[in-house]
Amino acid sequence: MPEKPIAKKSIRDVDVHNKRVLVRVDYNVPMKKGSDQITDDARIRASLPTIGYLRDRGAQVILCSHFGRPDGKVVDTMRLAPIRYRLSYLLGKEVIDAGGPTGAEPRAATERMNPGDVALLENLRFDPREEKNDPTMARELASLGHLFVNDAFGAAHRAHASTAGVAAFLPAVAGMLMAREVEMLGRALNSPDRPVVAVVGGAKVSDKLAVLVNLASRVDRILIGGGMVAEFLRARGHSGGASASLSADVEAAGELMAPGKNKAAVTVPVDAVVAPRFEEHSPAQVVDAAAVPAGALVLDIGTRTSAIYARELSRARTILWNGPMGVFEWDAFARGTKAVAEAIAANKDAVSVVGGGSTAEAVAAFGLADRMTHVSTGGGASLEFLEGKALPGVAALLDA
């Protein structure tokens, strides 16, 4: 990750009037099992500002997205028709079924479009060339438009034909959502107001080691939560409970806590919520972190730790959060995650950036998403960004 902010051109920097614009969106939305009912349309709604901007300027908008994992085959239950119907409702305008995703059908459909029209290609992953970043597919997609807009931050860490490949054949710029993601995550990492506090949870140290190492050289304090608390406790010579740990993870945790080794001070829980089994109704108990029973699993941070973390978060001017503090889906083990979310929401002087995936689900579940400065739409993408990796879908865009 460069120290200076990433600067990429966006749709605001180019002329889109009366142009066919190919827009990569992330419509990989959750569906009710066994039906075509969308259970959360947040990703569809997130694309509306970009679509609206283009339509207002007379562009013809050609949307493309993946959905699920059809493994390069046509799977009827993974067609985008339900998404197209929902988008039509949200826009108040019928979205054209452009078919495909490649071949003669999309070309014929898009050539008939008028300014302000919106079309949606069929599931990109029905074509086996998509995930291989095949240049012939990228060229076919590019032939549909005059300009490429990537607004799918959630897929930006994938070098696929529709994210990175197409940028070799068309001028490529960021949509509004993509631009916002890059700006907020980039600013929090590279030019933040200090002090910077990072909250990091995860099942194992190895899951978040690259993030922890990168943040340790950039932020002022890291607050640890999740199952990996056990490995940090073991690095201090304590039990850590019944969860298995690799010696390399325990060693890495010890290095992160070593005095003077990193810029960031690492804060580990002083108490924890434990249970004998990984089950929703397994009896919960709060214990000192140094005295976790050998047969118990650490499933949340404790009440004293929550208070300590809240105090640290109240002093921050920039907050990065990636990973819940416990198994927040279960009420008995959700209090730590909720306490952290509430503390972040209460700090109105801080810029708060919440990683996607389960962390975004947690703040939404607690009704606090709109009190965070930015909640990322990308789980894997935001994680790789925080690790300091270049994202192919971002790197392919034109520099500002």
C-alpha positions as CSV (number, residue, x, y, z in Angstrom):
1,M,0.0,0.0,0.0
2,P,1.5,3.3,-1.0
3,E,1.7,6.0,1.8
4,K,0.0,8.6,-0.4
5,P,-3.8,8.2,-1.1
6,I,-4.8,6.2,-4.1
7,A,-6.1,8.6,-6.8
8,K,-8.2,7.2,-9.6
9,K,-10.5,8.8,-12.1
10,S,-14.2,8.5,-11.5
11,I,-17.3,9.1,-13.6
12,R,-17.2,12.7,-12.5
13,D,-13.9,13.1,-14.5
14,V,-15.2,11.9,-17.9
15,D,-17.9,12.9,-20.5
16,V,-20.6,10.3,-20.4
17,H,-23.2,12.1,-22.5
18,N,-25.0,9.9,-25.0
19,K,-22.4,7.1,-24.5
20,R,-23.0,3.5,-23.8
21,V,-21.4,2.8,-20.5
22,L,-20.6,-0.7,-19.2
23,V,-20.9,-0.7,-15.4
24,R,-19.6,-3.6,-13.3
25,V,-21.8,-3.8,-10.2
26,D,-21.9,-6.3,-7.3
27,Y,-25.4,-7.8,-7.2
28,N,-24.4,-10.9,-5.4
29,V,-27.3,-10.5,-3.0
30,P,-28.6,-13.0,-0.4
31,M,-31.7,-14.9,-1.3
32,K,-34.2,-16.8,0.8
33,K,-33.3,-20.5,0.6
34,G,-35.3,-22.3,-2.0
35,S,-36.8,-19.2,-3.5
36,D,-36.1,-16.2,-5.7
37,Q,-36.9,-13.7,-2.9
38,I,-34.1,-11.2,-2.1
39,T,-33.6,-10.9,1.6
40,D,-31.3,-7.8,1.5
41,D,-31.1,-5.5,-1.4
42,A,-28.4,-3.2,0.1
43,R,-26.0,-4.0,-2.7
44,I,-28.6,-3.1,-5.4
45,R,-29.4,0.2,-3.6
46,A,-25.7,1.0,-3.3
47,S,-25.4,1.1,-7.1
48,L,-28.3,3.6,-7.5
49,P,-26.2,6.8,-7.2
50,T,-23.9,5.8,-10.1
51,I,-26.8,4.6,-12.3
52,G,-28.7,7.8,-11.5
53,Y,-25.7,10.0,-12.3
54,L,-25.2,8.3,-15.7
55,R,-28.9,8.4,-16.6
56,D,-29.1,12.1,-15.8
57,R,-26.4,12.8,-18.3
58,G,-28.0,10.9,-21.1
59,A,-25.8,7.7,-20.9
60,Q,-27.1,4.3,-21.8
61,V,-26.3,2.1,-18.8
62,I,-25.3,-1.5,-19.4
63,L,-24.9,-3.3,-16.0
64,C,-23.1,-6.6,-15.4
65,S,-22.7,-8.7,-12.3
66,H,-21.9,-12.1,-11.0
67,F,-24.2,-14.1,-8.7
68,G,-23.3,-17.2,-6.7
69,R,-20.9,-19.8,-8.0
70,P,-22.4,-21.5,-11.1
71,D,-18.9,-22.7,-12.1
72,G,-19.1,-21.5,-15.7
73,K,-22.4,-23.2,-16.4
74,V,-26.0,-21.9,-16.8
75,V,-27.8,-22.6,-13.5
76,D,-31.5,-21.5,-13.6
77,T,-31.6,-20.7,-9.9
78,M,-28.7,-18.3,-10.4
79,R,-30.3,-16.2,-13.1
80,L,-30.4,-12.4,-12.5
81,A,-34.2,-12.0,-13.3
82,P,-35.2,-11.4,-9.6
83,I,-32.4,-8.8,-9.3
84,R,-33.6,-7.1,-12.5
85,Y,-37.2,-7.0,-11.3
86,R,-36.0,-5.4,-8.0
87,L,-33.8,-2.9,-9.7
88,S,-36.7,-2.0,-12.0
89,Y,-38.9,-1.3,-9.0
90,L,-36.2,0.8,-7.3
91,L,-35.6,2.9,-10.5
92,G,-39.2,3.2,-11.4
93,K,-38.2,2.1,-14.9
94,E,-38.1,-1.3,-16.6
95,V,-34.5,-2.6,-16.8
96,I,-33.9,-4.3,-20.1
97,D,-33.0,-8.0,-20.1
98,A,-29.8,-7.9,-22.3
99,G,-29.2,-11.7,-22.0
100,G,-25.9,-13.3,-22.6
101,P,-23.7,-12.4,-20.7
102,T,-21.8,-12.6,-24.0
103,G,-22.6,-13.3,-27.7
104,A,-25.1,-11.8,-30.2
105,E,-28.0,-11.2,-27.8
106,P,-26.3,-8.5,-25.6
107,R,-25.0,-6.7,-28.7
108,A,-28.5,-6.6,-30.3
109,A,-30.2,-5.5,-27.0
110,T,-27.7,-2.7,-26.2
111,E,-27.6,-1.3,-29.8
112,R,-31.4,-0.6,-29.4
113,M,-30.9,1.4,-26.2
114,N,-31.9,5.1,-25.9
115,P,-30.3,7.7,-23.6
116,G,-31.3,7.0,-20.0
117,D,-32.1,3.3,-20.6
118,V,-30.7,0.7,-18.3
119,A,-29.9,-2.9,-19.3
120,L,-28.6,-5.9,-17.3
121,L,-26.6,-8.7,-18.7
122,E,-27.1,-12.3,-17.5
123,N,-24.9,-13.7,-14.7
124,L,-21.3,-13.2,-15.8
125,R,-20.2,-16.5,-14.2
126,F,-22.4,-18.4,-16.6
127,D,-19.4,-17.9,-19.0
128,P,-16.4,-20.0,-17.8
129,R,-14.1,-17.4,-19.2
130,E,-15.1,-14.8,-16.5
131,E,-13.1,-16.1,-13.6
132,K,-10.2,-17.0,-15.8
133,N,-9.8,-13.3,-16.8
134,D,-10.0,-14.5,-20.4
135,P,-9.1,-11.5,-22.7
136,T,-11.5,-12.7,-25.4
137,M,-14.4,-12.4,-23.0
138,A,-13.1,-9.1,-21.8
139,R,-13.0,-7.8,-25.4
140,E,-16.6,-9.0,-26.0
141,L,-17.8,-7.1,-22.9
142,A,-15.8,-4.0,-23.9
143,S,-17.4,-4.0,-27.4
144,L,-20.8,-3.2,-25.8
145,G,-19.7,0.2,-24.6
146,H,-17.6,3.3,-25.0
147,L,-16.6,3.5,-21.4
148,F,-16.1,1.1,-18.5
149,V,-17.2,2.0,-14.9
150,N,-16.2,-0.3,-12.1
151,D,-18.6,0.2,-9.2
152,A,-18.2,-3.3,-7.7
153,F,-15.8,-2.8,-4.8
154,G,-16.9,-6.2,-3.4
155,A,-15.3,-7.9,-6.4
156,A,-12.3,-5.6,-6.8
157,H,-9.9,-8.1,-5.3
158,R,-10.7,-10.5,-8.1
159,A,-8.8,-10.3,-11.4
160,H,-11.7,-11.4,-13.6
161,A,-12.6,-10.5,-17.2
162,S,-15.3,-8.0,-16.0
163,T,-13.2,-6.4,-13.2
164,A,-9.7,-6.1,-14.5
165,G,-9.6,-7.6,-18.1
166,V,-12.1,-5.2,-19.6
167,A,-10.0,-2.2,-18.6
168,A,-7.5,-3.2,-21.2
169,F,-10.0,-2.4,-24.0
170,L,-11.9,0.6,-22.7
171,P,-11.2,3.7,-20.7
172,A,-11.9,2.6,-17.1
173,V,-13.0,4.8,-14.2
174,A,-14.5,4.3,-10.8
175,G,-18.2,4.6,-10.0
176,M,-19.4,6.5,-7.0
177,L,-19.4,3.6,-4.7
178,M,-16.0,2.4,-5.7
179,A,-14.6,6.0,-5.4
180,R,-16.0,6.3,-1.9
181,E,-14.6,2.9,-0.8
182,V,-11.1,3.7,-2.1
183,E,-11.2,7.2,-0.6
184,M,-12.4,6.2,2.9
185,L,-10.2,3.1,3.3
186,G,-7.3,4.9,1.7
187,R,-7.6,7.9,4.0
188,A,-8.0,5.9,7.1
189,L,-4.8,3.9,6.3
190,N,-2.6,6.6,4.7
191,S,-3.6,10.0,5.9
192,P,-5.7,9.7,9.1
193,D,-6.4,12.1,11.9
194,R,-4.7,10.7,15.0
195,P,-4.9,8.8,17.3
196,V,-6.0,5.9,15.1
197,V,-7.5,2.9,16.8
198,A,-8.1,-0.4,15.0
199,V,-10.5,-3.0,16.3
200,V,-9.7,-6.5,14.9
201,G,-11.5,-9.7,15.5
202,G,-11.2,-13.1,13.9
203,A,-11.3,-16.8,14.6
204,K,-7.6,-17.4,14.3
205,V,-4.5,-15.1,14.2
206,S,-3.7,-16.6,10.8
207,D,-7.0,-15.3,9.4
208,K,-6.0,-11.8,10.2
209,L,-2.2,-11.9,10.5
210,A,-1.5,-9.8,7.3
211,V,-4.0,-7.2,8.5
212,L,-2.5,-7.1,12.0
213,V,1.0,-6.8,10.7
214,N,0.1,-4.0,8.3
215,L,-2.0,-2.1,10.9
216,A,0.7,-2.5,13.5
217,S,3.0,-0.2,11.5
218,R,0.3,2.4,10.8
219,V,-2.1,2.8,13.7
220,D,-1.7,3.8,17.3
221,R,-3.6,1.1,19.1
222,I,-5.1,-2.3,18.1
223,L,-7.9,-3.8,20.2
224,I,-8.1,-7.6,19.9
225,G,-11.3,-9.7,19.8
226,G,-12.8,-12.9,18.5
227,G,-11.6,-16.4,18.8
228,M,-8.0,-15.4,18.2
229,V,-8.0,-13.9,21.7
230,A,-7.1,-17.4,22.9
231,E,-3.8,-17.2,20.9
232,F,-2.9,-13.9,22.4
233,L,-3.6,-15.2,25.8
234,R,-1.4,-18.2,25.1
235,A,1.4,-15.9,24.0
236,R,1.2,-14.4,27.5
237,G,1.5,-17.8,29.1
238,H,-2.1,-18.3,29.9
239,S,-4.4,-21.2,29.1
240,G,-6.5,-19.8,26.2
241,G,-9.1,-22.6,26.7
242,A,-10.0,-25.5,24.5
243,S,-9.5,-24.1,21.0
244,A,-6.6,-25.5,19.1
245,S,-3.8,-23.1,18.1
246,L,-0.9,-23.4,15.8
247,S,2.5,-22.6,17.4
248,A,3.1,-20.1,14.6
249,D,0.0,-18.2,15.4
250,V,0.9,-18.0,19.1
251,E,4.4,-16.8,18.2
252,A,3.0,-14.2,15.8
253,A,0.6,-12.9,18.5
254,G,3.6,-12.6,20.9
255,E,5.6,-10.6,18.3
256,L,2.7,-8.2,17.8
257,M,2.6,-7.5,21.5
258,A,6.4,-7.2,22.0
259,P,7.2,-3.8,23.5
260,G,8.9,-1.4,21.1
261,K,8.6,-3.8,18.1
262,N,5.6,-2.1,16.5
263,K,4.1,1.4,16.2
264,A,0.8,0.2,17.6
265,A,0.1,-0.8,21.2
266,V,-1.9,-4.0,21.2
267,T,-4.7,-4.3,23.8
268,V,-5.9,-7.8,24.7
269,P,-9.0,-8.6,26.7
270,V,-8.8,-8.7,30.5
271,D,-11.9,-10.9,30.7
272,A,-13.9,-13.1,28.3
273,V,-17.2,-14.8,27.9
274,V,-16.6,-18.5,27.6
275,A,-18.8,-21.7,27.1
276,P,-18.1,-25.4,27.1
277,R,-19.4,-25.9,23.6
278,F,-19.7,-23.9,20.4
279,E,-23.5,-23.8,20.5
280,E,-26.0,-21.0,20.8
281,H,-27.5,-22.1,24.1
282,S,-24.3,-23.4,25.6
283,P,-24.0,-21.9,29.2
284,A,-22.1,-18.6,29.1
285,Q,-19.7,-17.5,31.9
286,V,-17.5,-14.4,32.3
287,V,-14.0,-15.2,33.5
288,D,-10.7,-13.4,33.9
289,A,-8.7,-13.7,30.7
290,A,-5.8,-15.2,32.6
291,A,-8.0,-17.9,34.0
292,V,-10.0,-19.3,31.0
293,P,-10.8,-22.9,31.9
294,A,-9.0,-25.5,29.9
295,G,-12.2,-27.0,28.6
296,A,-13.9,-23.7,27.6
297,L,-14.1,-21.8,24.3
298,V,-13.6,-18.0,24.2
299,L,-16.8,-16.7,22.4
300,D,-16.8,-13.0,23.3
301,I,-15.0,-10.3,25.1
302,G,-16.1,-9.6,28.7
303,T,-17.8,-6.6,30.3
304,R,-14.6,-5.1,31.8
305,T,-12.9,-5.4,28.4
306,S,-15.9,-3.8,26.7
307,A,-15.5,-0.8,29.0
308,I,-11.8,-0.5,28.4
309,Y,-12.3,-0.7,24.6
310,A,-15.1,1.9,24.8
311,R,-12.8,4.2,26.6
312,E,-10.0,3.8,24.0
313,L,-12.5,4.3,21.1
314,S,-13.9,7.5,22.7
315,R,-10.4,9.0,22.4
316,A,-9.8,8.0,18.8
317,R,-10.1,10.4,15.8
318,T,-9.9,7.6,13.3
319,I,-11.3,4.1,13.8
320,L,-10.9,1.0,11.6
321,W,-13.0,-2.0,12.5
322,N,-12.6,-5.5,10.9
323,G,-14.1,-8.5,12.7
324,P,-16.7,-9.0,15.4
325,M,-15.6,-9.4,19.1
326,G,-17.6,-12.7,19.4
327,V,-20.3,-14.8,18.0
328,F,-22.7,-11.8,17.6
329,E,-25.3,-13.9,15.9
330,W,-26.0,-15.6,19.3
331,D,-27.5,-13.3,22.0
332,A,-25.4,-14.7,24.8
333,F,-22.2,-13.9,22.9
334,A,-23.1,-10.6,21.2
335,R,-22.6,-8.1,24.0
336,G,-19.0,-7.4,23.3
337,T,-19.6,-6.7,19.6
338,K,-22.6,-4.5,20.4
339,A,-20.6,-2.5,23.0
340,V,-17.9,-1.8,20.5
341,A,-20.4,-0.8,17.8
342,E,-22.1,1.5,20.3
343,A,-18.8,3.1,21.4
344,I,-17.8,3.8,17.8
345,A,-21.3,5.2,17.0
346,A,-21.0,7.5,20.1
347,N,-17.7,9.1,19.0
348,K,-19.0,11.8,16.7
349,D,-15.6,13.4,16.4
350,A,-14.0,10.3,14.8
351,V,-14.0,9.0,11.2
352,S,-15.1,5.4,11.5
353,V,-14.5,2.9,8.7
354,V,-16.1,-0.5,9.2
355,G,-14.9,-3.5,7.1
356,G,-17.4,-5.4,5.1
357,G,-18.6,-9.0,5.6
358,S,-19.6,-10.0,9.1
359,T,-18.6,-6.7,10.7
360,A,-21.0,-4.9,8.4
361,E,-23.7,-7.4,9.2
362,A,-23.1,-6.8,12.9
363,V,-23.5,-3.0,12.8
364,A,-26.6,-3.5,10.6
365,A,-28.1,-6.0,13.0
366,F,-27.6,-3.5,15.9
367,G,-29.2,-0.7,13.8
368,L,-26.0,1.4,13.9
369,A,-24.8,1.4,10.3
370,D,-26.0,4.9,9.6
371,R,-24.0,6.2,12.6
372,M,-20.7,5.0,11.1
373,T,-18.8,7.3,8.7
374,H,-18.4,4.4,6.2
375,V,-19.5,0.8,6.1
376,S,-17.7,-1.1,3.4
377,T,-19.6,-3.2,0.9
378,G,-16.7,-5.5,0.3
379,G,-15.7,-8.3,2.7
380,G,-12.8,-9.9,1.0
381,A,-11.9,-6.7,-0.8
382,S,-11.8,-4.6,2.3
383,L,-9.7,-7.3,4.1
384,E,-7.1,-7.3,1.3
385,F,-7.1,-3.5,1.2
386,L,-6.3,-3.5,5.0
387,E,-3.6,-6.0,4.4
388,G,-1.9,-3.5,2.1
389,K,-2.5,-5.5,-1.1
390,A,-3.2,-3.8,-4.5
391,L,-6.7,-4.7,-5.7
392,P,-6.8,-5.7,-9.4
393,G,-10.1,-4.0,-10.0
394,V,-8.8,-0.7,-8.6
395,A,-5.3,-0.9,-10.1
396,A,-6.9,-1.3,-13.6
397,L,-8.6,2.1,-13.4
398,L,-7.2,5.2,-14.9
399,D,-5.1,7.3,-12.6
400,A,-6.4,10.7,-11.7
